[in-house]
Amino acid sequence: MSERTKVIYLVPYFTHADVERRVDMLQEGGADVTVIGFYRDTADHSLAGKVIPLGETHDGNFPQRIRAVLKALLHLGRHATEIGSGHVIMARGLEMLLLGAVARRRYLPGRPLIYECLDIHRFMTQQNMLGRLLRRIEGGLLSKTHGLVTSSSGFLREYFRRAYARLPRTMVVENKVFPGVAYDRPDKADLLPGPPWRIGWFGVIRCRRSLEILSDVARRAPGLIEVIIAGRPTTAVFDDAEAAFSGIPGIRYVGPFADEEELSRLFASVHFAWVMDFLEAGANSDWLLPNRLYRAVYYSAVPICFADVETGHWLAERSAGLRLDRPDADELIAKLRSMTPALFRAVQERLDHIPTRDLVTGTDECQNLVHFLREPSARQVLDQGDPVAAQRSKRRAEVSN
């Protein structure tokens, strides 16, 4: 039996759902994972494997997060043994990549360093001095990495390949449902296919413009929609969730959901799922493929999305979803008023034709990710801007094998 890959996983905070999903995926793919990172508000977590806390950070407080990382750098030696036992370091986010580069140089020289980027922060795309400085830092750190893992081809196409002439090897790992938490597709609740159309907005609630659109529809077209909001609003956008969502006819906030089983029932209780996001329109929000997209389709709630973004393109390739030509209340009202029961059933049935593999992470994908992390070495980093250098790297790898 071959030795299991030991992954040192550096994360901005433990309790993010993406972190748990990635840890599960790595373990399914044949890796042992030590998670090192920060927590927010509480150190509680449900991660399997070893977890090493570095301290507390606060949502939306970028300067405080930087200070926490710098403090962690000073005390990194406390974890030298754990880091040194790894085969590979994977760092999620730019601040953790900085930590990972230092940790690798000190305690794991010669081993791969992988950059995992699942969001492009708005600071990274700004054309001011701060944006240029951050891209320069990111570019410098990227030159020291042996792989880039991201969750959407849109991030590679629209950001990384435009910002940097040279990139390490890349891998897209979509935010699909993980089989360890996926429940069988439940039967749809006994919903009449007609007004009020029930729309579910579930997960991380961080988009004020989405609330404004849905509120506008509910006010202007009484009885057309009923909106159910469930999840955790980000305090940086909604500092008082109860106040933000209360008092709006047709909109009901039910608070956080307990687990995947409850979330599956929530999706089963609605006609449509809101998968749009405008927090960083024109950049990250246009390029991402959110987990709620895959969950919505898996649990048979028709996704509502702006057509001209990555999520809309994903749905268009599969002839699925309710895709809006304009992301505004007028367009949504027009679409829903023209939605007949027969048309809704046809739109919903299209979801059944989407292969489960497009929605749920397979064991082979988990194994491919672990292989991607373990295999790259410094000489295998491809220079996309220099085909001659890339060919030399390939020949050196062939000779060494």
Secondary structure as the mmCIF struct_conf table of DSSP 4:
data_model
#
loop_
_struct_conf.conf_type_id
_struct_conf.id
_struct_conf.beg_label_comp_id
_struct_conf.beg_label_asym_id
_struct_conf.beg_label_seq_id
_struct_conf.end_label_comp_id
_struct_conf.end_label_asym_id
_struct_conf.end_label_seq_id
HELX_LH_PP_P HELX_LH_PP_P1 SER A 2 ARG A 4
STRN STRN1 THR A 5 VAL A 11
BEND BEND1 PRO A 12 PRO A 12
TURN_TY1_P TURN_TY1_P1 PHE A 14 THR A 15
HELX_RH_AL_P HELX_RH_AL_P1 ALA A 17 GLU A 28
TURN_TY1_P TURN_TY1_P2 GLY A 29 GLY A 30
STRN STRN2 ALA A 31 TYR A 39
BEND BEND2 ARG A 40 ASP A 41
BEND BEND3 GLY A 49 GLY A 49
STRN STRN3 LYS A 50 GLU A 56
TURN_TY1_P TURN_TY1_P3 ASP A 59 GLY A 60
HELX_RH_AL_P HELX_RH_AL_P2 PHE A 62 LEU A 74
TURN_TY1_P TURN_TY1_P4 HIS A 75 HIS A 75
HELX_RH_3T_P HELX_RH_3T_P1 LEU A 76 HIS A 79
HELX_RH_AL_P HELX_RH_AL_P3 ALA A 80 GLY A 84
TURN_TY1_P TURN_TY1_P5 SER A 85 SER A 85
BEND BEND4 HIS A 87 HIS A 87
STRN STRN4 VAL A 88 ARG A 92
BEND BEND5 GLY A 93 GLY A 93
HELX_RH_AL_P HELX_RH_AL_P4 LEU A 94 TYR A 107
TURN_TY1_P TURN_TY1_P6 PRO A 109 GLY A 110
BEND BEND6 ARG A 111 ARG A 111
STRN STRN5 LEU A 113 CYS A 117
BEND BEND7 LEU A 118 LEU A 118
HELX_RH_AL_P HELX_RH_AL_P5 ARG A 122 THR A 125
BEND BEND8 ASN A 128 ASN A 128
HELX_RH_AL_P HELX_RH_AL_P6 MET A 129 LEU A 142
TURN_TY1_P TURN_TY1_P7 SER A 143 LYS A 144
BEND BEND9 HIS A 146 HIS A 146
STRN STRN6 GLY A 147 THR A 150
BEND BEND10 SER A 151 SER A 151
HELX_RH_AL_P HELX_RH_AL_P7 SER A 153 PHE A 155
HELX_RH_PI_P HELX_RH_PI_P1 LEU A 156 PHE A 160
HELX_RH_AL_P HELX_RH_AL_P8 ARG A 161 ALA A 163
BEND BEND11 ALA A 165 ALA A 165
STRN STRN7 THR A 170 VAL A 172
HELX_LH_PP_P HELX_LH_PP_P2 LYS A 176 LYS A 176
STRN STRN8 VAL A 177 VAL A 177
HELX_LH_PP_P HELX_LH_PP_P3 PHE A 178 PHE A 178
TURN_TY1_P TURN_TY1_P8 PRO A 179 VAL A 181
HELX_LH_PP_P HELX_LH_PP_P4 ALA A 182 ALA A 189
BEND BEND12 ASP A 190 ASP A 190
BEND BEND13 PRO A 193 PRO A 196
STRN STRN9 TRP A 197 ILE A 205
HELX_RH_AL_P HELX_RH_AL_P9 ARG A 208 ARG A 220
BEND BEND14 ALA A 221 ALA A 221
TURN_TY1_P TURN_TY1_P9 PRO A 222 LEU A 224
STRN STRN10 ILE A 225 PRO A 233
TURN_TY1_P TURN_TY1_P10 THR A 235 VAL A 237
BEND BEND15 ASP A 239 ASP A 240
HELX_RH_AL_P HELX_RH_AL_P10 ALA A 241 PHE A 245
TURN_TY1_P TURN_TY1_P11 SER A 246 GLY A 247
TURN_TY1_P TURN_TY1_P12 PRO A 249 GLY A 250
STRN STRN11 ILE A 251 GLY A 255
BEND BEND16 ASP A 259 ASP A 259
HELX_RH_AL_P HELX_RH_AL_P11 GLU A 260 ALA A 268
TURN_TY1_P TURN_TY1_P13 SER A 269 SER A 269
BEND BEND17 HIS A 271 HIS A 271
STRN STRN12 PHE A 272 TRP A 274
TURN_TY1_P TURN_TY1_P14 LEU A 279 ALA A 283
HELX_RH_AL_P HELX_RH_AL_P12 ASN A 284 TRP A 287
HELX_RH_AL_P HELX_RH_AL_P13 ASN A 291 TYR A 298
TURN_TY1_P TURN_TY1_P15 TYR A 299 SER A 300
HELX_LH_PP_P HELX_LH_PP_P5 ALA A 301 ALA A 301
STRN STRN13 VAL A 302 PHE A 306
TURN_TY1_P TURN_TY1_P16 ALA A 307 ASP A 308
BEND BEND18 VAL A 309 VAL A 309
HELX_RH_AL_P HELX_RH_AL_P14 GLU A 310 GLU A 317
TURN_TY1_P TURN_TY1_P17 ARG A 318 SER A 319
BEND BEND19 GLY A 321 GLY A 321
STRN STRN14 LEU A 322 LEU A 324
BEND BEND20 ASP A 325 ARG A 326
BEND BEND21 ASP A 328 ASP A 328
HELX_RH_AL_P HELX_RH_AL_P15 ALA A 329 ARG A 337
TURN_TY1_P TURN_TY1_P18 SER A 338 SER A 338
HELX_RH_AL_P HELX_RH_AL_P16 PRO A 341 LEU A 351
TURN_TY1_P TURN_TY1_P19 ASP A 352 HIS A 353
BEND BEND22 ILE A 354 ILE A 354
HELX_RH_3T_P HELX_RH_3T_P2 THR A 356 ASP A 358
TURN_TY1_P TURN_TY1_P20 LEU A 359 LEU A 359
STRN STRN15 VAL A 360 VAL A 360
HELX_RH_AL_P HELX_RH_AL_P17 THR A 363 ARG A 374
BEND BEND23 GLU A 375 GLU A 375
HELX_RH_3T_P HELX_RH_3T_P3 ALA A 378 GLN A 380
TURN_TY1_P TURN_TY1_P21 GLN A 384 GLY A 385
HELX_RH_AL_P HELX_RH_AL_P18 PRO A 387 SER A 400
#
